[in-house]
Amino acid sequence: MSRIGKMPIAIPDGVTVSLDGSNVAIKGPKGELSRTLHSEMSVAVDDGQIVVTRPSDEKRHRALHGLTRSLLNNMVGGVHAGFSKTLEIHGVGYRPNRPTRAFDCLSDIHIRWTTLPQMV
């Protein structure tokens, strides 16, 4: 079995999953997502977990098994926690200034100030 595909997906509190054939709708505090999955993959909700199973060990089914599980896991995470991006600054020559939302890039001679976008 696929190492990724065989892991069940835990459904957090406040998230509901509804299955209608190969259509899956997931609702949570951050919004609602729906997707039509491959018809050969079977998805079941058991005891607060989503379980994806495949019909055989063909190469195509193995690939779809992990893909389907990853798509569902990302959907659950998206409606529960949302999307966030963390900026890590490594090396010499970068100084972030969070209160003024400025970012200075030092080179040999010049200092360039760059303003961070609002979403950061």
C-alpha positions in Angstrom: 0.0 0.0 0.0 1.0 3.6 -0.5 2.5 5.0 2.7 0.7 8.3 2.2 -2.6 6.8 0.9 -3.0 4.4 3.8 -2.9 7.0 6.5 -6.3 8.1 7.7 -7.1 11.8 7.8 -8.3 13.1 11.2 -11.4 15.4 11.0 -10.9 18.3 13.5 -13.8 19.7 15.5 -15.9 22.2 13.6 -15.2 20.5 10.2 -17.9 18.5 8.4 -17.3 16.1 5.5 -20.1 15.1 3.1 -19.7 12.4 0.5 -22.0 12.1 -2.6 -20.6 9.4 -4.8 -17.2 10.8 -6.0 -18.1 14.3 -4.9 -16.7 15.5 -1.6 -17.7 18.7 0.2 -15.8 19.9 3.3 -17.1 22.7 5.4 -15.2 24.4 8.3 -14.7 27.7 10.1 -12.5 29.1 7.3 -14.8 28.3 4.4 -16.1 25.5 2.2 -14.3 23.4 -0.4 -15.7 20.8 -2.8 -14.0 18.5 -5.3 -14.9 15.6 -7.6 -12.5 12.8 -7.0 -11.5 9.9 -9.3 -14.4 7.5 -9.6 -12.2 4.4 -8.9 -11.0 5.6 -5.5 -13.4 4.9 -2.6 -13.6 7.4 0.2 -15.3 6.6 3.6 -15.8 8.6 6.8 -15.4 6.4 9.9 -15.1 7.5 13.5 -14.0 11.1 12.8 -11.5 10.0 10.1 -11.5 10.0 6.3 -10.2 6.7 4.8 -9.2 6.4 1.2 -9.0 2.9 -0.4 -8.0 1.7 -3.9 -9.4 -1.2 -5.9 -6.1 -2.9 -6.9 -2.3 -2.6 -6.8 -2.0 -1.3 -10.4 0.5 1.5 -10.8 -2.3 4.0 -11.8 -4.3 3.1 -8.7 -1.3 3.4 -6.4 -0.6 6.9 -7.8 -4.3 8.0 -7.5 -4.4 6.6 -3.9 -1.8 8.9 -2.6 -3.0 11.8 -4.6 -6.6 11.5 -3.4 -5.5 11.3 0.2 -3.2 14.4 -0.2 -6.0 16.4 -1.8 -8.4 15.6 0.9 -5.9 16.3 3.7 -5.1 19.7 2.1 -8.8 20.5 1.9 -9.4 19.6 5.6 -6.4 21.8 6.6 -7.5 24.7 4.4 -11.0 24.9 5.9 -9.8 24.4 9.4 -6.5 26.4 9.8 -6.3 28.3 6.5 -3.2 29.2 4.6 -0.1 30.8 6.1 3.4 31.4 4.8 6.4 32.0 7.1 9.4 33.9 5.9 12.8 32.8 7.1 15.8 35.1 6.6 19.2 33.5 6.6 22.5 35.0 5.9 24.2 38.4 6.1 22.8 41.5 4.6 19.0 41.3 5.4 17.4 43.2 8.3 13.6 43.0 8.7 11.8 45.8 10.5 8.4 44.5 11.3 6.6 47.6 12.8 7.3 49.8 9.8 6.9 46.8 7.4 10.2 47.7 5.8 12.9 45.3 4.7 16.4 46.5 3.9 18.7 44.7 1.6 22.3 45.6 2.1 24.8 45.3 -0.7 28.4 46.4 -0.9 27.6 50.1 -1.4 23.8 50.7 -1.3 21.0 50.1 1.1 17.7 49.3 -0.6 14.4 49.6 1.3 11.6 47.4 0.3 8.1 47.6 1.7 6.5 44.2 2.5 3.1 43.4 0.9 0.0 43.7 3.1 -0.6 39.9 3.2 2.8 39.3 4.8 
